[in-house]
């Protein structure tokens, strides 16, 4: 698992935080003027190196979290000039609490996301090179403590992401039928630790939020289940979505069309759904000076506003069996029940907003009620607290400076780093985590001579401890076995004689609204395995004894 010669020093020294120039995204201390003769400097450097490096070995790095942020960090480290040039040798272990890699990509993005395959393929290529070791089904704080990890590694990078719902503090949020968008995403993505069932009983649904997650949730609720069969959607999710009685999904945003947070690609994806009409409301298309400026100067904003305007101009009413409504300038005030259905969602009240000239909004005092039987809150994600690491509860992140983890006094903790959403909060696209990783890795490389050496840096030591504790860890070879198994399930499902429901052929005249005809059968690329115990069992069949 080693790449290219690192020399962790025998004793720690303080991490420098001062005026710097930037190298590789991290601030590096400015060199001080040295007036000694060149020969004196060379002798001092040689003596320092000899003191610092009684034995040469790879720098052992643990990364907690095998999603995009963790994989990008590992990839950037192995490709850094210091490693490629031979100045540093690294040995990287990439841990994840799930038996499979990819984190957010496997458990936080809609299965029909238009770019998911490309991202997965890119991450697969990184891990398939063999210079980064994946160790899955290991929970930080339970299976391995911070003290354990510090004993085996010279540095640790936390890349645990953000998969919890940001709170929405309005009355009625706890009613039956009020759901967190992140919880719904985890369910339809086959997260191994969430219930297999989901109560899709509502005909009319509200989705609160104007970001990509809100659109993912709305698209999954409104899309016909048969059209998701080309994805890796689990069977239990397919069957539940297939039985959904939904007719209308309403997406509500607080600000105007020029302030939405989703991307043009996600927006355009809405129009590709079969038998789903998009409904827009002309009164929502209000623009202030800041909106006009954004449309003029930002191509992404211009594209999205033009797309929405074109949908208004075109008649989107085709008589489809389902409708997806996009509302703007609506701020949620209350989720309420009714005397007929006490304790259950019966509707949601919004206050009409207006733009204030700066792109922000003010309340108008006008309220409108929408009868819905379910509400999905998709207003953002939050990171989760990690054992023995400081946590900013307000922002949902690990306090840090440029990726260096800070203690309660705001001082960098030597050898601890963070990257991705747990570092900066859940903003930006998946690709933006590359910039985070670049900064964090730059800081780690800058600090490499001051890291406290691991007491037991052997690559087998952590594996031995996990085995002693009875932890059924998984490996990259195990993931390849699980990957092949899921693909085989898809191939078997798509066998002759199966229609879009996986059952026997049905005459076209007997098909329900929105169902596929015989000539529209799909071949499934894969079917995702959901139960953790099944994932572990399948993965460990192909596991090598040393997990290398």
Kinemage of the C-alpha trace (Angstrom):
@kinemage 1
@onewidth
@group {chain A} dominant
@subgroup {mainchain}
@vectorlist {calphas} color= white
{ca unk a 1} P 0.000 0.000 0.000
{ca unk a 2} L 3.019 2.284 -0.192
{ca unk a 3} L 3.801 4.928 -2.730
{ca unk a 4} L 7.331 6.347 -3.429
{ca unk a 5} P 10.560 8.164 1.393
{ca unk a 6} L 8.832 9.830 4.328
{ca unk a 7} L 10.507 10.424 7.582
{ca unk a 8} L 8.223 11.175 10.487
{ca unk a 9} L 10.203 12.916 13.210
{ca unk a 10} L 10.712 11.226 16.574
{ca unk a 11} L 9.198 14.073 18.574
{ca unk a 12} L 6.399 16.561 17.935
{ca unk a 13} L 6.802 20.262 17.549
{ca unk a 14} L 4.150 22.942 17.352
{ca unk a 15} L 2.283 23.554 14.104
{ca unk a 16} L 3.136 26.927 12.620
{ca unk a 17} L 0.222 29.247 11.880
{ca unk a 18} L 1.469 32.526 10.444
{ca unk a 19} L 1.707 34.682 7.330
{ca unk a 20} L 2.162 32.366 4.385
{ca unk a 21} L 2.281 31.906 0.701
{ca unk a 22} L -0.005 29.298 -0.804
{ca unk a 23} L 1.322 25.988 -2.138
{ca unk a 24} L -1.072 23.251 -3.166
{ca unk a 25} L -4.004 25.126 -1.634
{ca unk a 26} L -2.485 25.317 1.876
{ca unk a 27} L -0.777 28.285 3.414
{ca unk a 28} L 2.918 27.624 3.814
{ca unk a 29} L 5.101 29.678 6.171
{ca unk a 30} L 7.227 32.374 4.568
{ca unk a 31} L 10.924 31.452 4.709
{ca unk a 32} L 13.020 33.563 7.034
{ca unk a 33} L 16.162 35.274 5.798
{ca unk a 34} L 19.238 33.181 6.598
{ca unk a 35} L 22.561 35.018 6.642
{ca unk a 36} L 24.718 31.966 7.312
{ca unk a 37} L 27.198 30.728 4.753
{ca unk a 38} L 25.954 28.102 2.312
{ca unk a 39} L 28.289 25.473 3.812
{ca unk a 40} L 26.959 26.184 7.305
{ca unk a 41} L 23.362 25.849 6.099
{ca unk a 42} L 24.128 22.554 4.345
{ca unk a 43} L 25.813 21.157 7.439
{ca unk a 44} L 22.923 22.258 9.657
{ca unk a 45} L 20.368 20.770 7.287
{ca unk a 46} L 22.219 17.480 7.118
{ca unk a 47} L 22.511 17.334 10.886
{ca unk a 48} L 18.824 18.149 11.295
{ca unk a 49} L 17.849 15.458 8.809
{ca unk a 50} L 20.031 12.906 10.545
{ca unk a 51} L 18.443 13.797 13.892
{ca unk a 52} L 14.959 13.660 12.460
{ca unk a 53} L 15.214 10.398 10.593
{ca unk a 54} L 16.692 7.503 12.505
{ca unk a 55} L 14.592 5.164 10.291
{ca unk a 56} L 12.924 5.697 6.974
{ca unk a 57} L 9.398 4.437 6.399
{ca unk a 58} L 6.171 5.406 4.698
{ca unk a 59} L 4.044 8.114 6.269
{ca unk a 60} L 0.965 6.264 7.529
{ca unk a 61} L -2.288 8.135 6.787
{ca unk a 62} L -5.814 7.159 7.858
{ca unk a 63} L -8.783 8.728 6.089
{ca unk a 64} L -12.141 8.322 7.834
{ca unk a 65} L -14.819 8.367 5.152
{ca unk a 66} L -14.645 6.713 1.725
{ca unk a 67} L -16.943 9.081 -0.125
{ca unk a 68} L -15.809 11.571 -2.776
{ca unk a 69} L -14.083 13.834 -0.212
{ca unk a 70} L -12.006 11.020 1.264
{ca unk a 71} L -11.140 9.470 -2.093
{ca unk a 72} L -10.185 12.841 -3.580
{ca unk a 73} L -7.927 13.520 -0.592
{ca unk a 74} L -6.183 10.164 -0.986
{ca unk a 75} L -5.803 10.654 -4.733
{ca unk a 76} L -4.402 14.184 -4.391
{ca unk a 77} L -1.916 13.026 -1.758
{ca unk a 78} L -0.606 10.182 -3.926
{ca unk a 79} L -0.259 12.562 -6.888
{ca unk a 80} L 1.380 15.404 -4.959
{ca unk a 81} L 4.799 16.625 -6.113
{ca unk a 82} L 6.287 15.537 -2.796
{ca unk a 83} L 5.165 11.939 -3.318
{ca unk a 84} L 5.813 11.771 -7.046
{ca unk a 85} L 9.239 13.339 -6.575
{ca unk a 86} L 10.224 10.760 -3.962
{ca unk a 87} L 10.512 13.184 -1.044
{ca unk a 88} L 7.629 11.487 0.756
{ca unk a 89} L 6.426 7.905 0.789
{ca unk a 90} L 2.849 7.319 1.914
{ca unk a 91} L 0.718 4.377 2.977
{ca unk a 92} L -2.998 5.245 3.011
{ca unk a 93} L -5.909 3.378 4.597
{ca unk a 94} L -9.380 4.583 3.661
{ca unk a 95} L -12.021 3.627 6.249
{ca unk a 96} L -15.795 3.731 5.956
{ca unk a 97} L -18.668 2.802 8.249
{ca unk a 98} L -20.448 1.142 5.315
{ca unk a 99} L -19.358 -2.175 3.772
{ca unk a 100} L -19.165 -0.461 0.361
{ca unk a 101} L -17.224 2.626 -0.743
{ca unk a 102} L -18.411 5.903 -2.359
{ca unk a 103} L -20.393 7.379 0.563
{ca unk a 104} L -22.621 10.187 -0.715
{ca unk a 105} L -22.589 8.802 -4.250
{ca unk a 106} L -24.067 5.481 -3.115
{ca unk a 107} L -26.292 6.726 -0.295
{ca unk a 108} L -26.967 10.432 -0.851
{ca unk a 109} L -27.701 11.049 -4.536
{ca unk a 110} L -30.810 10.060 -6.497
{ca unk a 111} L -30.142 6.869 -8.488
{ca unk a 112} L -31.196 8.602 -11.707
{ca unk a 113} L -28.790 11.514 -11.164
{ca unk a 114} L -27.516 12.352 -14.675
{ca unk a 115} L -23.830 12.401 -13.686
{ca unk a 116} L -23.690 9.599 -11.139
{ca unk a 117} L -22.165 6.973 -13.425
{ca unk a 118} L -19.309 9.237 -14.481
{ca unk a 119} L -18.480 10.118 -10.881
{ca unk a 120} L -18.595 6.483 -9.743
{ca unk a 121} L -16.317 5.437 -12.609
{ca unk a 122} L -13.796 8.132 -11.703
{ca unk a 123} L -13.762 7.133 -8.019
{ca unk a 124} L -13.514 3.452 -8.984
{ca unk a 125} L -10.401 4.115 -11.059
{ca unk a 126} L -8.694 5.758 -8.088
{ca unk a 127} L -9.350 2.870 -5.699
{ca unk a 128} L -8.682 0.210 -8.315
{ca unk a 129} L -5.067 1.359 -8.774
{ca unk a 130} L -4.086 -0.563 -5.641
{ca unk a 131} L -2.099 2.169 -3.873
{ca unk a 132} L -4.961 3.077 -1.488
{ca unk a 133} L -6.347 0.422 0.852
{ca unk a 134} L -10.117 0.409 1.477
{ca unk a 135} L -11.332 -0.958 4.827
{ca unk a 136} L -15.123 -0.894 5.126
{ca unk a 137} L -17.744 -1.725 7.744
{ca unk a 138} L -15.631 -0.034 10.436
{ca unk a 139} L -17.333 2.565 12.627
{ca unk a 140} L -15.106 5.304 14.024
{ca unk a 141} L -15.612 5.724 17.766
{ca unk a 142} L -16.925 2.177 18.170
{ca unk a 143} L -14.693 -0.248 16.285
{ca unk a 144} L -11.679 2.067 16.350
{ca unk a 145} L -11.128 4.938 18.794
{ca unk a 146} L -9.049 8.034 18.202
{ca unk a 147} L -6.328 6.557 20.450
{ca unk a 148} L -6.303 3.384 18.337
{ca unk a 149} L -5.922 5.347 15.132
{ca unk a 150} L -3.205 7.608 16.518
{ca unk a 151} L -1.271 4.502 17.528
{ca unk a 152} L -1.291 3.144 13.973
{ca unk a 153} L -1.091 6.331 11.883
{ca unk a 154} L 0.998 9.488 11.714
{ca unk a 155} L -1.964 11.579 10.548
{ca unk a 156} L -5.745 11.248 10.285
{ca unk a 157} L -8.102 13.006 7.847
{ca unk a 158} L -11.802 13.116 8.750
{ca unk a 159} L -14.007 13.108 5.627
{ca unk a 160} L -17.296 11.896 7.103
{ca unk a 161} L -19.548 14.217 5.110
{ca unk a 162} L -23.031 15.388 6.062
{ca unk a 163} L -26.073 13.129 5.760
{ca unk a 164} L -28.446 14.486 8.425
{ca unk a 165} L -31.296 16.912 7.742
{ca unk a 166} L -30.889 20.563 8.672
{ca unk a 167} L -33.691 21.471 11.093
{ca unk a 168} L -36.817 23.434 10.097
{ca unk a 169} L -38.255 25.205 13.123
{ca unk a 170} L -41.948 25.728 12.370
{ca unk a 171} L -45.098 24.425 14.103
{ca unk a 172} L -46.280 20.998 13.008
{ca unk a 173} L -42.899 19.739 11.839
{ca unk a 174} L -43.349 16.661 14.040
{ca unk a 175} L -46.696 15.588 12.580
{ca unk a 176} L -47.093 12.159 11.033
{ca unk a 177} L -46.344 12.649 7.347
{ca unk a 178} L -43.628 15.279 7.879
{ca unk a 179} L -40.308 13.832 6.709
{ca unk a 180} L -36.691 14.847 6.405
{ca unk a 181} L -35.478 14.855 2.832
{ca unk a 182} L -32.178 13.247 3.849
{ca unk a 183} L -34.047 10.366 5.473
{ca unk a 184} L -36.053 9.818 2.288
{ca unk a 185} L -32.865 9.902 0.197
{ca unk a 186} L -31.288 7.304 2.488
{ca unk a 187} L -34.351 5.091 2.068
{ca unk a 188} L -34.562 5.209 -1.724
{ca unk a 189} L -30.790 4.789 -1.992
{ca unk a 190} L -30.925 1.579 0.029
{ca unk a 191} L -28.991 2.783 3.070
{ca unk a 192} L -28.275 -0.342 5.163
{ca unk a 193} L -29.213 1.292 8.478
{ca unk a 194} L -32.674 2.683 7.677
{ca unk a 195} L -36.034 0.830 7.622
{ca unk a 196} L -36.937 -0.967 4.392
{ca unk a 197} L -40.463 0.497 4.312
{ca unk a 198} L -41.584 4.051 3.588
{ca unk a 199} L -45.176 5.350 3.901
{ca unk a 200} L -45.920 6.635 0.392
{ca unk a 201} L -49.639 7.195 0.944
{ca unk a 202} L -50.144 10.855 -0.039
{ca unk a 203} L -51.678 12.035 -3.282
{ca unk a 204} L -50.499 15.620 -2.771
{ca unk a 205} L -47.004 16.301 -1.450
{ca unk a 206} L -45.011 19.416 -0.549
{ca unk a 207} L -41.212 19.570 -0.852
{ca unk a 208} L -39.587 22.525 0.919
{ca unk a 209} L -36.303 23.691 -0.585
{ca unk a 210} L -34.822 25.027 -3.797
{ca unk a 211} L -31.588 23.065 -4.056
{ca unk a 212} L -30.532 19.910 -5.863
{ca unk a 213} L -31.674 17.668 -3.002
{ca unk a 214} L -35.186 19.154 -3.160
{ca unk a 215} L -35.300 18.455 -6.903
{ca unk a 216} L -34.001 14.917 -6.357
{ca unk a 217} L -36.727 14.272 -3.775
{ca unk a 218} L -39.438 15.782 -5.979
{ca unk a 219} L -38.269 13.857 -9.028
{ca unk a 220} L -38.216 10.550 -7.159
{ca unk a 221} L -41.709 11.182 -5.761
{ca unk a 222} L -43.221 12.154 -9.118
{ca unk a 223} L -41.380 9.850 -11.489
{ca unk a 224} L -42.973 6.539 -12.438
{ca unk a 225} L -41.190 3.646 -10.783
{ca unk a 226} L -40.802 1.742 -14.054
{ca unk a 227} L -38.612 4.556 -15.379
{ca unk a 228} L -36.183 4.010 -12.508
{ca unk a 229} L -35.486 0.402 -13.396
{ca unk a 230} L -32.478 1.414 -15.497
{ca unk a 231} L -30.855 2.572 -12.253
{ca unk a 232} L -29.579 0.518 -9.303
{ca unk a 233} L -32.773 1.146 -7.318
{ca unk a 234} L -33.350 -1.604 -4.701
{ca unk a 235} L -36.322 -3.887 -5.213
{ca unk a 236} L -38.111 -2.817 -2.024
{ca unk a 237} L -37.882 0.833 -3.134
{ca unk a 238} L -39.166 0.015 -6.603
{ca unk a 239} L -42.184 -1.845 -5.241
{ca unk a 240} L -43.081 0.966 -2.833
{ca unk a 241} L -42.738 3.692 -5.469
{ca unk a 242} L -44.757 1.557 -7.882
{ca unk a 243} L -47.701 1.553 -5.460
{ca unk a 244} L -47.553 5.294 -4.719
{ca unk a 245} L -50.876 7.114 -5.290
{ca unk a 246} L -49.182 10.512 -5.785
{ca unk a 247} L -50.670 12.862 -8.355
{ca unk a 248} L -49.168 16.263 -7.430
{ca unk a 249} L -45.754 17.194 -6.021
{ca unk a 250} L -45.214 20.856 -5.069
{ca unk a 251} L -41.704 22.290 -4.639
{ca unk a 252} L -41.508 25.537 -2.647
{ca unk a 253} L -38.637 28.026 -2.461
{ca unk a 254} L -38.325 31.188 -0.297
{ca unk a 255} L -36.742 33.358 -2.966
{ca unk a 256} L -37.243 33.977 -6.660
{ca unk a 257} L -36.288 32.037 -9.797
{ca unk a 258} L -32.973 33.908 -10.069
{ca unk a 259} L -31.939 32.815 -6.560
{ca unk a 260} L -32.512 29.063 -6.799
{ca unk a 261} L -29.649 26.822 -5.700
{ca unk a 262} L -30.056 23.902 -8.051
{ca unk a 263} L -28.026 23.453 -11.218
{ca unk a 264} L -29.179 23.708 -14.865
{ca unk a 265} L -28.540 19.996 -15.336
{ca unk a 266} L -30.792 19.055 -12.405
{ca unk a 267} L -33.467 21.469 -13.598
{ca unk a 268} L -33.496 20.162 -17.162
{ca unk a 269} L -33.728 16.607 -15.838
{ca unk a 270} L -37.244 17.409 -14.583
{ca unk a 271} L -38.550 17.812 -18.120
{ca unk a 272} L -37.361 14.325 -19.096
{ca unk a 273} L -39.758 12.482 -16.819
{ca unk a 274} L -42.385 10.486 -18.690
{ca unk a 275} L -46.070 11.203 -17.981
{ca unk a 276} L -45.241 14.097 -15.627
{ca unk a 277} L -46.306 17.683 -16.382
{ca unk a 278} L -44.354 20.641 -15.009
{ca unk a 279} L -46.570 23.405 -13.621
{ca unk a 280} L -45.286 26.966 -13.111
{ca unk a 281} L -47.008 30.117 -11.875
{ca unk a 282} L -46.421 33.449 -13.684
{ca unk a 283} L -46.953 35.474 -10.485
{ca unk a 284} L -43.835 33.815 -9.033
{ca unk a 285} L -41.597 35.281 -11.714
{ca unk a 286} L -40.607 38.456 -9.933
{ca unk a 287} L -37.169 39.993 -10.472
{ca unk a 288} L -35.427 42.821 -8.635
{ca unk a 289} L -32.220 44.714 -9.480
{ca unk a 290} L -30.038 42.002 -7.962
{ca unk a 291} L -31.893 39.355 -9.975
{ca unk a 292} L -31.409 41.279 -13.217
{ca unk a 293} L -27.715 41.699 -12.461
{ca unk a 294} L -27.333 37.995 -11.713
{ca unk a 295} L -29.047 37.077 -14.980
{ca unk a 296} L -26.708 39.399 -16.902
{ca unk a 297} L -23.467 38.324 -15.245
{ca unk a 298} L -23.964 34.669 -14.292
{ca unk a 299} L -24.444 32.196 -17.139
{ca unk a 300} L -25.811 29.509 -14.821
{ca unk a 301} L -28.501 31.828 -13.458
{ca unk a 302} L -29.307 33.023 -16.986
{ca unk a 303} L -29.661 29.424 -18.208
{ca unk a 304} L -31.988 28.407 -15.383
{ca unk a 305} L -34.193 31.499 -15.656
{ca unk a 306} L -34.433 31.028 -19.428
{ca unk a 307} L -35.326 27.365 -18.983
{ca unk a 308} L -38.097 28.213 -16.527
{ca unk a 309} L -39.356 31.073 -18.723
{ca unk a 310} L -39.488 28.766 -21.737
{ca unk a 311} L -41.522 26.243 -19.759
{ca unk a 312} L -44.036 28.963 -18.917
{ca unk a 313} L -44.245 30.025 -22.560
{ca unk a 314} L -44.744 26.443 -23.688
{ca unk a 315} L -47.937 24.722 -22.649
{ca unk a 316} L -46.753 22.000 -20.266
{ca unk a 317} L -50.261 20.623 -19.675
{ca unk a 318} L -50.301 17.349 -21.604
{ca unk a 319} L -52.874 15.646 -19.423
{ca unk a 320} L -50.212 13.571 -17.669
{ca unk a 321} L -51.236 11.458 -14.694
{ca unk a 322} L -48.757 13.302 -12.434
{ca unk a 323} L -47.797 16.950 -12.040
{ca unk a 324} L -44.708 18.592 -10.578
{ca unk a 325} L -45.372 22.179 -9.432
{ca unk a 326} L -42.552 24.709 -8.925
{ca unk a 327} L -43.385 27.592 -6.572
{ca unk a 328} L -41.191 30.580 -5.715
{ca unk a 329} L -41.347 33.377 -3.123
{ca unk a 330} L -43.046 31.140 -0.561
{ca unk a 331} L -41.805 30.802 3.034
{ca unk a 332} L -43.183 27.945 5.187
{ca unk a 333} L -45.045 29.090 8.285
{ca unk a 334} L -46.862 26.047 9.635
{ca unk a 335} L -47.617 22.409 8.892
{ca unk a 336} L -51.086 21.563 10.204
{ca unk a 337} L -53.420 18.647 10.738
{ca unk a 338} L -57.221 18.575 10.612
{ca unk a 339} L -60.116 17.399 12.833
{ca unk a 340} L -60.643 14.524 10.430
{ca unk a 341} L -56.981 13.393 10.603
{ca unk a 342} L -55.595 14.581 13.951
{ca unk a 343} L -51.838 14.196 14.303
{ca unk a 344} L -51.381 13.737 10.559
{ca unk a 345} L -50.342 16.256 7.925
{ca unk a 346} L -53.373 17.811 6.237
{ca unk a 347} L -51.803 20.922 4.751
{ca unk a 348} L -49.049 23.513 4.867
{ca unk a 349} L -49.239 27.311 5.143
{ca unk a 350} L -46.852 29.697 3.401
{ca unk a 351} L -46.283 33.418 3.600
{ca unk a 352} L -45.921 35.191 0.293
{ca unk a 353} L -42.528 36.878 -0.001
{ca unk a 354} L -41.240 39.707 -2.160
{ca unk a 355} L -37.731 40.572 -3.296
{ca unk a 356} L -36.109 43.526 -1.546
{ca unk a 357} L -33.780 44.714 -4.327
{ca unk a 358} L -30.744 42.808 -3.082
{ca unk a 359} L -31.903 39.295 -3.975
{ca unk a 360} L -33.152 38.718 -0.432
{ca unk a 361} L -36.830 38.627 0.530
{ca unk a 362} L -39.281 40.244 2.895
{ca unk a 363} L -42.632 38.919 4.109
{ca unk a 364} L -45.786 40.476 2.653
{ca unk a 365} L -48.187 39.370 5.382
{ca unk a 366} L -50.202 37.413 2.813
{ca unk a 367} L -50.684 33.724 3.552
{ca unk a 368} L -51.803 30.761 1.485
{ca unk a 369} L -52.688 27.208 2.476
{ca unk a 370} L -51.975 24.142 0.350
{ca unk a 371} L -53.780 20.860 1.064
{ca unk a 372} L -51.121 18.135 1.166
{ca unk a 373} L -50.851 14.857 3.020
{ca unk a 374} L -47.044 14.756 3.263
{ca unk a 375} L -44.245 17.303 3.632
{ca unk a 376} L -40.567 16.710 2.837
{ca unk a 377} L -38.012 19.117 4.306
{ca unk a 378} L -35.032 19.477 1.954
{ca unk a 379} L -33.427 22.696 3.159
{ca unk a 380} L -29.909 21.332 3.621
{ca unk a 381} L -27.703 18.756 5.281
{ca unk a 382} L -25.717 18.787 8.521
{ca unk a 383} L -22.595 16.923 9.556
{ca unk a 384} L -22.608 14.626 12.584
{ca unk a 385} L -20.496 14.951 15.715
{ca unk a 386} L -17.474 12.651 15.963
{ca unk a 387} L -16.141 11.132 19.177
{ca unk a 388} L -13.233 13.024 20.783
{ca unk a 389} L -13.271 15.738 18.091
{ca unk a 390} L -14.531 19.293 18.586
{ca unk a 391} L -17.836 20.031 16.818
{ca unk a 392} L -19.451 23.300 15.772
{ca unk a 393} L -23.125 22.500 16.427
{ca unk a 394} L -24.327 25.707 14.790
{ca unk a 395} L -22.663 25.010 11.449
{ca unk a 396} L -22.560 21.221 11.695
{ca unk a 397} L -18.820 21.039 10.973
{ca unk a 398} L -15.492 20.201 12.594
{ca unk a 399} L -13.797 23.489 13.599
{ca unk a 400} L -10.695 23.816 11.461
{ca unk a 401} L -8.192 26.184 9.941
{ca unk a 402} L -7.441 25.313 6.357
{ca unk a 403} L -8.235 21.672 7.125
{ca unk a 404} L -6.245 21.480 10.369
{ca unk a 405} L -8.616 20.319 13.132
{ca unk a 406} L -8.822 22.784 16.034
{ca unk a 407} L -9.210 22.000 19.723
{ca unk a 408} L -11.596 23.782 22.097
{ca unk a 409} L -9.139 26.678 22.408
{ca unk a 410} L -8.884 27.116 18.640
{ca unk a 411} L -5.404 25.600 18.463
{ca unk a 412} L -4.528 23.119 15.672
{ca unk a 413} L -4.355 19.520 16.910
{ca unk a 414} L -1.177 18.007 15.424
{ca unk a 415} L -1.861 15.145 13.056
{ca unk a 416} L -5.639 15.707 12.739
{ca unk a 417} L -7.170 17.071 9.550
{ca unk a 418} L -10.555 17.311 7.858
{ca unk a 419} L -11.950 17.759 4.360
{ca unk a 420} L -15.256 17.859 2.479
{ca unk a 421} L -18.653 18.807 3.878
{ca unk a 422} L -17.670 18.033 7.477
{ca unk a 423} L -14.950 20.660 6.980
{ca unk a 424} L -16.842 23.475 5.230
{ca unk a 425} L -20.523 22.594 5.463
{ca unk a 426} L -22.833 21.044 2.858
{ca unk a 427} L -22.510 23.667 0.138
{ca unk a 428} L -21.377 23.361 -3.450
{ca unk a 429} L -21.255 20.404 -5.791
{ca unk a 430} L -19.438 17.111 -5.340
{ca unk a 431} L -16.522 18.321 -7.439
{ca unk a 432} L -15.951 21.269 -5.097
{ca unk a 433} L -14.578 18.873 -2.500
{ca unk a 434} L -11.444 18.592 -4.650
{ca unk a 435} L -10.516 22.132 -3.665
{ca unk a 436} L -11.057 21.262 -0.003
{ca unk a 437} L -8.866 18.210 -0.331
{ca unk a 438} L -6.126 20.146 -2.097
{ca unk a 439} L -5.955 22.638 0.764
{ca unk a 440} L -6.026 19.958 3.455
{ca unk a 441} L -3.376 17.799 1.799
{ca unk a 442} L -1.189 20.871 1.339
{ca unk a 443} L -1.379 21.493 5.088
{ca unk a 444} L -0.636 17.868 5.928
{ca unk a 445} L 2.440 17.843 3.712
{ca unk a 446} L 3.560 21.126 5.204
{ca unk a 447} L 3.295 19.611 8.697
{ca unk a 448} L 4.859 16.249 7.873
{ca unk a 449} L 8.122 16.824 9.772
{ca unk a 450} L 6.255 17.796 12.939
{ca unk a 451} L 3.874 14.829 13.085
{ca unk a 452} L 4.058 12.542 16.099
{ca unk a 453} L 5.219 9.160 14.761
{ca unk a 454} L 2.801 6.269 15.098
{ca unk a 455} L 3.826 3.746 17.751
{ca unk a 456} L 2.878 0.783 15.541
{ca unk a 457} L 2.868 1.822 11.873
{ca unk a 458} L 2.782 -1.703 10.472
{ca unk a 459} L 0.086 -2.065 7.810
{ca unk a 460} L -1.041 -5.323 9.378
{ca unk a 461} L -1.415 -3.908 12.905
{ca unk a 462} L -4.817 -2.275 12.410
{ca unk a 463} L -6.121 -5.363 10.594
{ca unk a 464} L -4.979 -7.573 13.461
{ca unk a 465} L -6.771 -5.346 15.991
{ca unk a 466} L -10.017 -5.369 13.994
{ca unk a 467} L -9.853 -9.144 13.762
{ca unk a 468} L -9.217 -9.438 17.509
{ca unk a 469} L -12.284 -7.296 18.180
{ca unk a 470} L -14.445 -9.384 15.884
{ca unk a 471} L -15.041 -6.551 13.401
{ca unk a 472} L -16.188 -7.957 10.058
{ca unk a 473} L -14.312 -5.427 7.983
{ca unk a 474} L -14.570 -5.432 4.195
{ca unk a 475} L -11.981 -4.705 1.516
{ca unk a 476} L -11.690 -3.487 -2.060
{ca unk a 477} L -11.669 -7.094 -3.239
{ca unk a 478} L -14.856 -7.543 -1.235
{ca unk a 479} L -16.439 -4.542 -2.930
{ca unk a 480} L -15.572 -5.996 -6.327
{ca unk a 481} L -17.365 -9.199 -5.287
{ca unk a 482} L -20.422 -7.229 -4.112
{ca unk a 483} L -20.350 -5.124 -7.266
{ca unk a 484} L -20.340 -8.256 -9.433
{ca unk a 485} L -23.169 -9.728 -7.338
{ca unk a 486} L -25.365 -6.628 -7.791
{ca unk a 487} L -24.714 -6.650 -11.528
{ca unk a 488} L -25.644 -10.320 -11.672
{ca unk a 489} L -28.907 -9.541 -9.885
{ca unk a 490} L -29.677 -6.948 -12.539
{ca unk a 491} L -28.898 -9.367 -15.342
{ca unk a 492} L -31.068 -12.091 -13.784
{ca unk a 493} L -33.930 -9.646 -13.253
{ca unk a 494} L -33.788 -8.657 -16.934
{ca unk a 495} L -34.126 -12.232 -18.138
{ca unk a 496} L -36.581 -13.390 -20.773
{ca unk a 497} L -40.229 -13.413 -19.776
{ca unk a 498} L -40.004 -10.564 -17.249
{ca unk a 499} L -41.820 -7.310 -17.816
{ca unk a 500} L -41.213 -3.945 -16.161
{ca unk a 501} L -42.539 -5.205 -12.844
{ca unk a 502} L -40.299 -8.270 -12.800
{ca unk a 503} L -43.310 -10.556 -13.239
{ca unk a 504} L -44.914 -12.350 -16.187
{ca unk a 505} L -45.919 -10.556 -19.362
{ca unk a 506} L -49.102 -8.484 -19.169
{ca unk a 507} L -51.313 -7.507 -22.099
{ca unk a 508} L -51.058 -3.813 -22.982
{ca unk a 509} L -54.777 -3.383 -22.316
{ca unk a 510} L -54.331 -4.550 -18.726
{ca unk a 511} L -51.514 -2.145 -17.894
{ca unk a 512} L -52.070 0.688 -15.460
{ca unk a 513} L -51.530 4.377 -16.123
{ca unk a 514} L -47.858 5.181 -16.602
{ca unk a 515} L -46.746 1.538 -16.952
{ca unk a 516} L -44.402 0.380 -19.697
{ca unk a 517} L -45.491 -1.720 -22.674
{ca unk a 518} L -43.859 -5.035 -23.582
{ca unk a 519} L -41.705 -3.326 -26.210
{ca unk a 520} L -40.446 -0.895 -23.557
{ca unk a 521} L -38.858 -3.501 -21.298
{ca unk a 522} L -35.612 -2.376 -19.733
{ca unk a 523} L -32.442 -4.207 -18.907
{ca unk a 524} L -31.238 -3.506 -15.400
{ca unk a 525} L -27.544 -2.792 -15.017
{ca unk a 526} L -27.629 -3.776 -11.355
{ca unk a 527} L -29.866 -4.202 -8.315
{ca unk a 528} L -28.476 -2.755 -5.092
{ca unk a 529} L -28.130 -5.049 -2.087
{ca unk a 530} L -29.570 -3.294 0.991
{ca unk a 531} L -29.166 -5.345 4.226
{ca unk a 532} L -25.788 -4.714 5.866
{ca unk a 533} L -25.407 -8.363 6.842
{ca unk a 534} L -25.893 -9.441 3.223
{ca unk a 535} L -23.399 -6.869 1.978
{ca unk a 536} L -20.813 -8.055 4.498
{ca unk a 537} L -21.422 -11.736 3.787
{ca unk a 538} L -21.056 -11.291 0.027
{ca unk a 539} L -18.033 -8.988 0.345
{ca unk a 540} L -16.080 -11.236 2.690
{ca unk a 541} L -16.323 -14.240 0.362
{ca unk a 542} L -13.567 -12.775 -1.804
{ca unk a 543} L -11.551 -11.163 0.959
{ca unk a 544} L -7.817 -11.708 1.104
{ca unk a 545} L -6.450 -12.698 4.527
{ca unk a 546} L -4.430 -9.487 5.018
{ca unk a 547} L -7.133 -7.195 3.577
{ca unk a 548} L -4.450 -5.638 1.422
